[in-house]
Amino acid sequence: MAVAMRIVCLVKVESRPFFYPKFVRLLRGYSRAAFFNDLSAGLTVGIIALPLAIGFGIASGVTPGQGLWTAIVGGLLISLLGGSRHQIGGPTGAFVPVLAAVTAAHGYDGLALATMMAGVLLVLMGAFRLGALLKYIPYPVVAGFTAGIAVIIFLGQVPEFLGLVLPHTGHTPALFMEIVRHATAVNWHTAAIGALALTILFLWPKLTRRVPASLVAVVATTVIAAWLRWDVATIQTKFGGIPSGLPGIHFPRVSLALIRELLAPALTIAALGGIESLLSATVADGMADTRHDSNQELLGQGLANFLTPLIGGFAVTGAIARTAANIRSGARTPVAGIVHALALMLFVLAGAKYASMIPLAALSAVLIGVALRMGEWDTFGEMWRASRTDFGVLLAAFALTVLFDLTIGVGGGLLIAAVLFLRRMESVTQVRLLTPENDTETGANAVRGKDVPDGVVLFRFEGPLFFAAAEKLESALSAHSGRPRIIILRMRHVPMMDATGMKAIEVAWEKMHRDGVAVLVTAVQPQPMKVLFESGLADRIGLENFCADIDDALNRARKILGAAQDGNPGAR
């Protein structure tokens, strides 16, 4: 019966559609009340996304119009094809350093191709059910590179905020030095517009949250700059305005050499897109008590990133702040995300000429506000108080991101976190010589009070037996100076064993076998037993020498010792 039920469960899992967007799942039973909730939420989020889409487009090295169409098409596709009920997709600050570097080095064709490559990678991740793996990136690494991105965005917007004209610089430290060197060349009209916009961003929410602060800041500074006729850079003066028509189809230039050059940025874009979208979906689940499909979300994100560059767009992902605003505004389904995209499109088609008057300093202030909020600076203090090791990982990921780039920051942070994790796990694993006097266990598994025959030596394993801790077995065995006749390896507390741990046991068994020492193993957990069976070591040790508990092992040891005294060594 149990086997039949398992087969039924497997069939149900396998029969689930490979591609099943949340939007399709929720269409059944969709009500008028839900539509009006989604309509209201979508319009609100569309207003919030408007200045962000323009700002992220400029910060990524492309035009404001491309930023808007990225938010429209990317946001629409993510809502239609993703695996989250409330996810709002579009350009985000996390991408800015990577995308700006790609645009500077390879132009828009390189940016479009890198985005499409990242889309393919995300689709493959979703197809191979790797959605859960991205959740295992350590929080200190995520917090570190997020704070580093915040610093990069902040410094990247300072020149536009102050009206400085600076030469192109490759890395953040060089940009900082250029800002300091040109500090006396500040355009005070531009700086005043930026300061006013930033003040509104932080003070307006204290008055009301019904109207987004970013929209108020942009509208107010646009009106003031036009009324006072200040000579400040606007979207019109720098980019020639925002085209009001539909975008054309764009096919990027493709070559094998360019693909090789863009592989590292594409991997970074895919990793960032996957991490941020799943983090956003997880936050949304916590706020709305829902559950997202991580693999479907990756599929939707991948398709959105592959298709958006065809209309002149760039990388998109789930936006945590806009998703949270969507939930707070009463959204019920992905229809809200679709409405958000359509609201942005309506603005482009009908109001593009008014957006052309927006001062660039106001958009820089909006992005500086994003950077200040996304940094989560209190995390540094929390990590310092909670764990100095995790603080070190956080600081390393942060510093590497700021001083070099995001790829090095993420890779270096993961490497340091992995090494420190292995060190922690290695310190947990112990192999101890066990005697009735030093045994700390209680109950039936304790050795204390039991009759351990002469010539029998016990070793207790504690913790995972993997490559970083495998040498502890050899050290423990070599530290024992006697010549035992039987060794009992107690493995009740070994939850996991890898190939290196298995090899360490095999080497120890071969040495003891040559010396005529019998080896008994007790209470092996399922995963280590699976490794021992599949490697063939269990058969070499002898299945009769695997015992359920310490009493069984001691009885087996007495049997072996008795048979040896009777001249029957075959009892082993």
C-alpha positions as CSV (number, residue, x, y, z in Angstrom):
1,M,0.0,0.0,0.0
2,A,2.8,2.4,0.9
3,V,4.6,1.7,-2.3
4,A,1.4,2.3,-4.3
5,M,0.8,5.6,-2.5
6,R,4.4,6.7,-3.3
7,I,3.9,5.9,-7.0
8,V,0.7,7.9,-7.0
9,C,2.5,10.9,-5.4
10,L,5.3,10.7,-8.0
11,V,2.9,10.6,-10.8
12,K,1.1,13.6,-9.5
13,V,4.4,15.5,-9.2
14,E,5.5,14.5,-12.7
15,S,2.0,15.3,-14.2
16,R,2.2,19.0,-13.0
17,P,2.6,21.3,-16.0
18,F,6.2,22.3,-16.7
19,F,5.2,25.9,-17.5
20,Y,2.2,27.1,-15.4
21,P,2.3,30.9,-14.7
22,K,0.6,32.2,-11.6
23,F,-1.5,34.5,-13.8
24,V,-3.1,31.5,-15.5
25,R,-3.7,29.7,-12.2
26,L,-5.5,32.6,-10.7
27,L,-7.8,33.4,-13.7
28,R,-10.3,30.7,-12.5
29,G,-12.8,32.4,-10.2
30,Y,-11.4,35.9,-10.8
31,S,-14.0,38.4,-9.5
32,R,-15.0,41.9,-10.2
33,A,-14.0,43.0,-6.7
34,A,-10.5,41.5,-7.3
35,F,-10.3,43.4,-10.6
36,F,-11.0,46.8,-9.0
37,N,-8.5,46.1,-6.3
38,D,-5.9,45.2,-8.9
39,L,-6.8,48.3,-11.0
40,S,-6.3,50.6,-8.0
41,A,-3.0,49.0,-7.0
42,G,-1.7,48.8,-10.5
43,L,-2.3,52.5,-11.1
44,T,-0.6,53.4,-7.8
45,V,2.5,51.3,-8.6
46,G,2.6,52.7,-12.1
47,I,2.9,56.2,-10.7
48,I,5.7,55.0,-8.4
49,A,7.5,53.2,-11.2
50,L,7.5,56.2,-13.6
51,P,10.4,58.3,-12.3
52,L,12.3,55.1,-11.3
53,A,12.1,53.7,-14.8
54,I,13.4,56.9,-16.3
55,G,16.2,57.2,-13.7
56,F,17.3,53.6,-14.0
57,G,17.4,53.9,-17.8
58,I,19.7,57.0,-17.6
59,A,21.9,55.4,-14.8
60,S,22.3,52.3,-16.9
61,G,23.7,54.3,-19.8
62,V,20.7,54.2,-22.1
63,T,17.9,56.7,-22.8
64,P,14.9,57.6,-20.6
65,G,12.6,56.1,-23.2
66,Q,14.4,52.8,-23.1
67,G,14.0,52.8,-19.3
68,L,10.3,53.3,-19.6
69,W,9.8,50.6,-22.3
70,T,11.9,48.2,-20.2
71,A,9.5,48.8,-17.3
72,I,6.5,48.4,-19.6
73,V,7.4,45.2,-21.5
74,G,9.5,43.6,-18.8
75,G,6.9,44.3,-16.1
76,L,4.1,43.0,-18.3
77,L,5.9,39.8,-19.1
78,I,6.9,39.1,-15.5
79,S,3.3,39.5,-14.4
80,L,2.0,37.3,-17.2
81,L,4.7,34.5,-17.0
82,G,6.1,34.6,-13.5
83,G,5.3,32.5,-10.5
84,S,4.4,35.1,-7.9
85,R,0.9,36.5,-7.2
86,H,2.1,40.1,-6.4
87,Q,5.5,40.5,-8.1
88,I,6.1,43.8,-9.9
89,G,9.0,43.6,-12.4
90,G,11.1,46.2,-14.0
91,P,14.6,47.8,-13.9
92,T,16.1,48.0,-10.4
93,G,19.1,49.6,-8.8
94,A,20.9,46.3,-8.3
95,F,21.6,46.1,-12.0
96,V,22.9,49.6,-12.5
97,P,26.6,49.1,-11.9
98,V,26.8,46.0,-14.1
99,L,24.6,47.4,-16.9
100,A,26.4,50.8,-17.0
101,A,29.8,49.0,-17.3
102,V,28.5,46.9,-20.1
103,T,27.0,49.8,-22.0
104,A,30.2,51.8,-21.5
105,A,32.4,49.0,-22.9
106,H,30.2,47.5,-25.6
107,G,27.4,50.0,-26.3
108,Y,23.7,49.1,-26.3
109,D,24.2,46.1,-28.6
110,G,26.4,44.6,-25.9
111,L,23.9,45.4,-23.2
112,A,21.0,43.9,-25.1
113,L,23.0,40.7,-25.9
114,A,24.2,40.3,-22.3
115,T,20.6,40.7,-21.1
116,M,19.3,38.1,-23.5
117,M,22.1,35.7,-22.5
118,A,21.1,36.2,-18.9
119,G,17.5,35.5,-19.9
120,V,18.6,32.1,-21.4
121,L,20.5,31.3,-18.2
122,L,17.5,32.1,-16.0
123,V,15.2,29.9,-18.2
124,L,17.7,27.0,-17.8
125,M,17.8,27.5,-14.0
126,G,14.0,27.4,-13.9
127,A,13.8,24.4,-16.3
128,F,16.3,22.4,-14.1
129,R,14.4,23.3,-10.9
130,L,17.3,25.3,-9.4
131,G,15.0,28.0,-7.9
132,A,15.7,26.7,-4.3
133,L,19.4,26.9,-4.7
134,L,19.5,30.7,-4.9
135,K,18.0,30.8,-1.4
136,Y,21.2,29.3,0.0
137,I,23.4,32.3,-0.7
138,P,24.4,33.6,2.8
139,Y,22.7,36.7,4.0
140,P,25.9,38.5,4.9
141,V,27.0,38.2,1.2
142,V,23.6,39.5,0.0
143,A,23.6,42.4,2.5
144,G,27.3,43.2,1.6
145,F,26.9,43.5,-2.1
146,T,23.6,45.2,-1.7
147,A,25.2,47.9,0.4
148,G,28.0,48.1,-2.1
149,I,25.6,48.6,-4.9
150,A,23.9,51.4,-2.9
151,V,27.3,53.2,-2.5
152,I,28.0,52.8,-6.3
153,I,24.5,54.2,-7.2
154,F,24.9,57.0,-4.7
155,L,28.3,58.1,-6.0
156,G,27.2,57.6,-9.6
157,Q,24.4,60.1,-9.2
158,V,26.4,62.8,-7.4
159,P,27.7,64.4,-10.6
160,E,24.2,64.8,-12.1
161,F,22.9,65.9,-8.7
162,L,25.5,68.7,-8.4
163,G,25.7,69.5,-12.1
164,L,29.3,68.4,-12.5
165,V,30.8,67.4,-15.8
166,L,33.3,64.6,-15.2
167,P,35.4,62.4,-17.4
168,H,34.4,58.7,-17.6
169,T,35.9,56.7,-14.8
170,G,36.1,52.9,-14.6
171,H,35.6,52.2,-10.9
172,T,34.0,53.8,-7.9
173,P,37.2,55.0,-6.1
174,A,38.3,56.8,-9.3
175,L,34.8,58.4,-9.5
176,F,35.1,59.6,-5.9
177,M,38.4,61.2,-6.6
178,E,37.0,63.0,-9.6
179,I,34.1,64.3,-7.6
180,V,36.5,65.7,-5.0
181,R,38.7,67.2,-7.6
182,H,35.8,69.0,-9.4
183,A,33.9,70.0,-6.2
184,T,34.4,73.7,-6.9
185,A,32.6,73.4,-10.2
186,V,29.2,72.8,-8.7
187,N,26.2,74.2,-10.6
188,W,24.3,75.7,-7.7
189,H,20.9,75.9,-9.6
190,T,21.2,72.2,-10.3
191,A,22.3,71.4,-6.8
192,A,19.3,73.4,-5.4
193,I,16.9,71.4,-7.6
194,G,18.5,68.1,-6.4
195,A,18.4,69.2,-2.8
196,L,14.8,70.2,-3.0
197,A,13.8,66.9,-4.6
198,L,15.7,64.9,-2.0
199,T,14.0,66.9,0.8
200,I,10.6,66.2,-0.6
201,L,11.4,62.5,-0.9
202,F,12.1,62.2,2.8
203,L,9.6,64.7,4.2
204,W,6.5,64.1,2.0
205,P,5.8,60.6,3.4
206,K,5.4,62.2,6.9
207,L,2.5,64.2,5.5
208,T,0.8,61.5,3.4
209,R,1.5,58.3,1.5
210,R,-1.5,58.5,-0.8
211,V,0.6,60.3,-3.4
212,P,4.1,58.8,-4.0
213,A,6.9,61.1,-2.8
214,S,9.0,60.5,-5.9
215,L,6.2,61.8,-8.2
216,V,5.7,64.9,-6.0
217,A,9.5,65.6,-6.0
218,V,9.8,65.3,-9.8
219,V,6.7,67.3,-10.6
220,A,7.5,70.1,-8.1
221,T,11.1,70.5,-9.2
222,T,10.1,70.4,-12.9
223,V,7.6,73.2,-12.3
224,I,10.0,75.3,-10.2
225,A,12.9,74.9,-12.7
226,A,10.7,75.9,-15.6
227,W,9.1,78.8,-13.7
228,L,12.5,80.3,-12.6
229,R,14.0,79.5,-16.0
230,W,17.1,78.1,-14.4
231,D,19.8,76.6,-16.7
232,V,19.6,73.1,-15.5
233,A,20.0,69.9,-17.6
234,T,16.7,68.2,-18.4
235,I,15.7,65.1,-20.3
236,Q,15.0,67.3,-23.3
237,T,18.4,69.1,-23.3
238,K,20.5,65.9,-22.8
239,F,18.5,63.2,-24.6
240,G,16.2,65.1,-27.0
241,G,13.1,64.1,-25.1
242,I,11.2,60.9,-24.9
243,P,9.7,59.4,-28.1
244,S,6.0,59.2,-27.8
245,G,5.4,56.4,-30.3
246,L,5.8,52.6,-30.0
247,P,9.4,51.3,-30.0
248,G,10.7,49.4,-33.0
249,I,12.1,45.9,-33.0
250,H,15.8,45.7,-32.3
251,F,18.0,42.7,-33.0
252,P,21.4,43.1,-31.3
253,R,24.7,42.3,-33.1
254,V,25.8,38.8,-32.2
255,S,29.3,37.3,-32.6
256,L,31.1,34.5,-30.9
257,A,33.8,36.9,-29.7
258,L,31.2,39.2,-28.1
259,I,29.4,36.3,-26.5
260,R,32.7,35.3,-24.8
261,E,33.4,38.8,-23.6
262,L,29.8,39.2,-22.2
263,L,29.6,35.8,-20.5
264,A,30.8,37.1,-17.1
265,P,28.4,40.1,-17.1
266,A,25.5,37.8,-18.3
267,L,26.2,35.4,-15.4
268,T,26.2,38.3,-13.0
269,I,22.9,39.7,-14.4
270,A,21.3,36.3,-14.2
271,A,22.5,35.7,-10.6
272,L,21.3,39.2,-9.5
273,G,18.0,38.8,-11.4
274,G,17.4,35.4,-9.8
275,I,18.3,36.5,-6.3
276,E,16.4,39.7,-6.3
277,S,13.3,38.3,-7.9
278,L,13.1,35.4,-5.4
279,L,13.9,37.7,-2.5
280,S,11.1,40.0,-3.6
281,A,8.7,37.1,-4.1
282,T,9.6,35.8,-0.6
283,V,9.0,39.2,1.0
284,A,5.6,39.3,-0.8
285,D,4.7,35.9,0.5
286,G,5.4,37.1,4.0
287,M,3.4,40.3,3.6
288,A,0.3,38.7,1.9
289,D,0.5,35.1,3.3
290,T,0.9,33.6,-0.1
291,R,3.3,31.1,-1.7
292,H,5.2,31.6,-4.9
293,D,6.6,29.1,-7.4
294,S,10.4,29.8,-7.5
295,N,11.1,27.8,-10.6
296,Q,8.2,29.3,-12.5
297,E,9.4,32.7,-11.4
298,L,12.8,32.0,-12.9
299,L,11.2,30.9,-16.1
300,G,9.1,34.1,-16.3
301,Q,12.1,36.3,-15.4
302,G,14.2,34.5,-18.0
303,L,11.7,35.0,-20.8
304,A,11.2,38.6,-19.8
305,N,14.9,39.3,-20.0
306,F,15.2,37.5,-23.3
307,L,12.4,39.3,-25.0
308,T,12.6,42.9,-23.5
309,P,15.9,43.8,-25.4
310,L,14.0,43.2,-28.7
311,I,12.1,46.5,-28.1
312,G,15.2,48.3,-27.0
313,G,15.0,47.4,-23.3
314,F,17.5,45.9,-20.8
315,A,17.6,43.7,-17.7
316,V,14.5,43.4,-15.5
317,T,13.8,41.6,-12.2
318,G,11.3,41.7,-9.3
319,A,11.4,45.0,-7.6
320,I,11.0,44.6,-3.8
321,A,9.8,48.2,-3.0
322,R,7.3,48.3,-5.9
323,T,6.1,44.8,-5.0
324,A,5.6,45.8,-1.4
325,A,3.7,49.0,-2.5
326,N,1.5,46.8,-4.8
327,I,0.5,44.6,-1.8
328,R,-0.1,47.6,0.5
329,S,-2.3,49.1,-2.2
330,G,-4.6,46.1,-2.1
331,A,-3.5,44.0,-5.1
332,R,-5.0,40.5,-5.4
333,T,-3.4,39.0,-8.5
334,P,-0.8,39.6,-11.3
335,V,-3.4,41.7,-13.0
336,A,-2.2,44.6,-10.9
337,G,1.3,44.2,-12.5
338,I,-0.3,44.2,-15.9
339,V,-2.2,47.4,-15.1
340,H,1.0,49.0,-13.8
341,A,2.6,48.3,-17.2
342,L,-0.3,49.6,-19.2
343,A,-0.4,52.8,-17.1
344,L,3.2,53.4,-17.9
345,M,2.5,52.8,-21.6
346,L,-0.4,55.3,-21.5
347,F,2.0,57.8,-20.0
348,V,4.6,57.3,-22.8
349,L,2.0,57.6,-25.5
350,A,0.2,60.6,-24.1
351,G,2.5,62.5,-21.8
352,A,6.1,62.0,-23.0
353,K,6.5,65.7,-24.0
354,Y,5.8,66.8,-20.4
355,A,8.3,64.2,-19.0
356,S,11.0,65.8,-21.3
357,M,11.0,68.8,-19.0
358,I,12.1,66.8,-15.9
359,P,15.5,68.0,-14.5
360,L,18.1,65.3,-14.4
361,A,19.0,66.4,-10.9
362,A,15.5,65.5,-9.7
363,L,15.9,62.0,-11.1
364,S,19.3,61.7,-9.5
365,A,17.7,62.7,-6.2
366,V,15.2,59.9,-6.7
367,L,18.0,57.3,-7.3
368,I,20.0,58.7,-4.3
369,G,16.9,58.1,-2.2
370,V,16.7,54.5,-3.6
371,A,20.4,54.0,-2.7
372,L,20.0,55.4,0.8
373,R,17.1,53.1,1.5
374,M,18.4,49.9,-0.1
375,G,21.7,49.9,1.9
376,E,20.2,48.6,5.1
377,W,23.1,50.2,7.0
378,D,21.9,49.0,10.4
379,T,22.8,45.5,9.3
380,F,26.5,46.3,9.8
381,G,25.8,47.0,13.5
382,E,23.6,43.9,13.9
383,M,26.3,41.7,12.3
384,W,29.0,43.2,14.5
385,R,27.1,42.4,17.6
386,A,25.8,39.0,16.6
387,S,28.8,37.4,14.8
388,R,32.2,38.8,14.0
389,T,32.7,36.1,11.4
390,D,29.5,37.0,9.5
391,F,30.5,40.7,9.9
392,G,33.8,39.9,8.2
393,V,31.9,38.3,5.3
394,L,29.6,41.3,5.0
395,L,32.5,43.7,5.1
396,A,34.4,41.7,2.5
397,A,31.5,41.5,0.0
398,F,30.8,45.2,0.6
399,A,34.5,46.4,0.1
400,L,35.1,44.1,-2.9
401,T,32.0,45.4,-4.6
402,V,32.8,49.1,-4.1
403,L,36.6,48.8,-4.8
404,F,36.4,46.5,-7.8
405,D,33.0,45.5,-9.2
406,L,29.9,43.5,-8.4
407,T,31.2,40.2,-9.9
408,I,34.3,40.2,-7.7
409,G,32.2,41.3,-4.7
410,V,29.7,38.5,-5.0
411,G,32.3,35.9,-5.9
412,G,34.8,36.9,-3.2
413,G,32.0,37.1,-0.6
414,L,30.8,33.6,-1.5
415,L,34.3,32.2,-1.4
416,I,35.0,33.7,2.0
417,A,31.6,32.6,3.3
418,A,32.2,29.1,2.1
419,V,35.7,28.8,3.7
420,L,34.4,30.1,7.0
421,F,31.4,27.8,6.8
422,L,33.7,24.8,6.2
423,R,35.8,26.0,9.2
424,R,32.8,26.1,11.4
425,M,31.6,22.7,10.3
426,E,35.1,21.2,10.7
427,S,35.1,22.5,14.3
428,V,31.8,20.8,14.9
429,T,33.0,17.4,13.7
430,Q,34.8,15.4,16.4
431,V,36.2,11.8,16.6
432,R,36.8,10.8,20.2
433,L,38.1,7.8,22.0
434,L,35.2,6.6,24.1
435,T,35.5,4.9,27.5
436,P,32.9,4.1,30.2
437,E,34.6,6.9,32.3
438,N,34.4,9.7,29.7
439,D,31.1,8.9,28.1
440,T,28.6,11.8,28.5
441,E,25.6,10.2,26.9
442,T,22.7,9.0,29.0
443,G,20.1,6.3,28.5
444,A,20.4,3.1,26.5
445,N,23.0,4.5,24.2
446,A,25.5,5.3,27.0
447,V,28.6,3.1,27.5
448,R,28.8,3.9,31.2
449,G,27.9,0.8,33.2
450,K,28.3,-1.6,30.3
451,D,30.7,-4.5,30.1
452,V,33.3,-3.6,27.4
453,P,35.5,-6.6,26.8
454,D,39.3,-6.3,26.9
455,G,40.7,-5.6,23.5
456,V,37.7,-3.6,22.3
457,V,38.1,0.1,21.6
458,L,35.3,2.5,20.9
459,F,35.4,5.7,18.9
460,R,32.5,8.1,18.7
461,F,31.9,10.4,15.7
462,E,30.1,13.7,16.1
463,G,29.0,15.9,13.3
464,P,29.2,15.6,9.5
465,L,32.2,13.6,8.1
466,F,33.3,15.5,5.0
467,F,36.5,16.5,3.4
468,A,37.4,19.3,5.8
469,A,37.0,17.0,8.8
470,A,38.0,13.6,7.4
471,E,41.6,13.8,8.7
472,K,40.3,13.8,12.3
473,L,39.5,10.1,12.0
474,E,43.1,9.3,11.1
475,S,44.4,11.5,13.9
476,A,42.1,9.9,16.5
477,L,43.1,6.3,15.4
478,S,46.8,7.1,15.4
479,A,46.6,8.8,18.8
480,H,45.5,5.4,20.3
481,S,48.7,3.7,21.4
482,G,47.3,0.3,22.3
483,R,46.8,-2.8,20.0
484,P,43.1,-3.4,19.9
485,R,41.5,-6.5,18.6
486,I,38.2,-4.9,17.8
487,I,37.3,-1.3,17.0
488,I,33.7,0.0,17.3
489,L,32.9,3.1,15.3
490,R,29.8,4.8,16.8
491,M,28.2,6.9,14.0
492,R,24.8,7.7,15.6
493,H,25.7,11.5,15.4
494,V,26.9,11.6,11.8
495,P,24.1,13.1,9.7
496,M,26.1,13.4,6.5
497,M,29.2,11.8,4.8
498,D,30.8,12.8,1.6
499,A,33.2,10.8,-0.6
500,T,36.3,12.1,1.3
501,G,34.8,11.0,4.6
502,M,34.0,7.6,3.1
503,K,37.6,7.3,1.8
504,A,38.9,8.1,5.2
505,I,36.9,5.2,6.7
506,E,38.0,3.0,3.9
507,V,41.7,3.7,4.4
508,A,41.3,3.2,8.2
509,W,39.4,-0.1,7.6
510,E,42.1,-1.4,5.2
511,K,44.9,-0.6,7.7
512,M,43.0,-2.3,10.6
513,H,42.1,-5.3,8.3
514,R,45.8,-5.8,7.5
515,D,46.6,-5.7,11.2
516,G,43.9,-8.3,12.0
517,V,41.6,-5.8,13.8
518,A,37.9,-6.3,13.3
519,V,35.7,-3.2,12.7
520,L,32.1,-2.8,13.8
521,V,29.9,0.2,12.9
522,T,26.9,1.2,14.9
523,A,23.7,3.2,14.3
524,V,24.6,4.6,10.8
525,Q,22.1,7.2,9.6
526,P,20.5,6.8,6.1
527,Q,22.7,9.2,4.1
528,P,26.0,7.9,5.3
529,M,24.7,4.3,4.9
530,K,23.7,5.1,1.3
531,V,27.3,6.4,0.6
532,L,28.8,3.3,2.2
533,F,26.6,1.0,0.1
534,E,27.0,2.7,-3.2
535,S,30.8,2.8,-2.8
536,G,30.9,-0.9,-2.0
537,L,32.6,-0.3,1.3
538,A,29.7,-1.6,3.3
539,D,30.1,-5.0,1.6
540,R,33.8,-5.0,2.2
541,I,33.3,-4.3,5.9
542,G,30.6,-6.9,6.0
543,L,26.9,-6.3,6.6
544,E,27.0,-8.5,9.7
545,N,29.4,-5.9,11.2
546,F,26.8,-3.1,11.0
547,C,25.0,-3.0,14.3
548,A,21.8,-1.2,15.4
549,D,23.1,0.1,18.7
550,I,26.0,-0.2,21.2
551,D,24.5,-3.3,22.9
552,D,24.3,-5.1,19.6
553,A,27.9,-4.1,18.8
554,L,29.2,-5.3,22.2
555,N,27.4,-8.7,21.7
556,R,28.9,-9.0,18.3
557,A,32.4,-8.1,19.7
558,R,32.0,-10.9,22.3
559,K,31.0,-13.4,19.6
560,I,34.1,-12.5,17.6
561,L,36.4,-12.7,20.6
562,G,34.9,-16.0,21.6
563,A,35.2,-17.5,18.1
564,A,38.9,-16.4,18.0
565,Q,39.6,-18.2,21.3
566,D,38.0,-21.3,19.9
567,G,40.2,-21.1,16.8
568,N,37.3,-20.1,14.5
569,P,38.4,-16.7,13.0
570,G,35.6,-17.0,10.3
571,A,33.1,-15.6,12.8
572,R,34.2,-12.2,11.7
